């Protein structure tokens, strides 16, 4: 079992100690660090027990840990802030265009990572529930079906509250006030103001016209709102007397942010998010072959740079608002292309170390969808094998795109997440399996062809 404190201490020492860190966060599998001096000995970091690999991308030094990264990060954060005079901020102070882009990627990773287990678990539960219903094991009119549906759908209905809490922690402000701001948008009496008119209905606030929107299952509005709230909160925290802080800060934040959100931020966020999502979905629906090739083939490249988080919110928004997503299956094509390529390498090489590494990677991806160990340990180091994986992902992605395969949950591509393809349209699951089989088989063939018998780990 990993010693989280020991791993955190080893990484901290290897990257130059607390004084060399200007920002720190984590995603599903990596510590993401912004370093003042980036001249770090990668081999020294890799030698730390618990570290799988390192990468540089999105302006960050990324230390691949795996699924234990949240626990390592907790220890890492304690060591950094406990040994420095001033707490290290988890917000980047952007400088230039690159700085703002890096800050965006860091914020997205930090906000969405804690929610991934809830999103994935709920989606898988819904897929299994649909399967049981189609097989006649559970009646849709039964209390069991309703209760389990509530369990699987709650995360999406209350997504604004969960995102508000997570975003507030990321921005270092009170997550409870943030949750209240989001909760106000879902308050039954507020929702009832729309009546039967839905989005676009009108009301007023102190004489100011308000365009009413349904905010359940939305992503963009609350993120913008909490970002704005973080500046207000920090300004109040600095200027309000400590004796009055307990009452004045939350009072002013609620009085200002809730009306500001429903009057300005909310409608802009909803329409803006819909425009972006509709554009991406239009491309996938109308140019499915191109979309499948680009996403299925290019996803591993985005993962290698750690910037795939820029696309994940679009998928989450699609699932939350429409109940399905066309992009997520294309990322499956990438993962199963990695599985196939690693199997091809395993079949061809005679090097025992590489055989063991390849097979371990296959098992890891099949069970947990984590491709980084294989990506960094094998593909990135051997461009011919990586090219084989890219082609495998592109071919499988092309089929998934052409057949318009979708998932009903935001999940990472593995065997354990197949229930995300289950829907009332039985062909969806069948086409998903065919597409992933294509990625796997093409990966095996190409991986085998480009691998030498004496191939070994670099």
Order of alpha helices (4+ residues) and beta strands (2+ residues): alpha-beta-beta-alpha-beta-beta-alpha-alpha-alpha-alpha-alpha-alpha-alpha-beta-beta-alpha-alpha-alpha-alpha-alpha-alpha-alpha-alpha-alpha
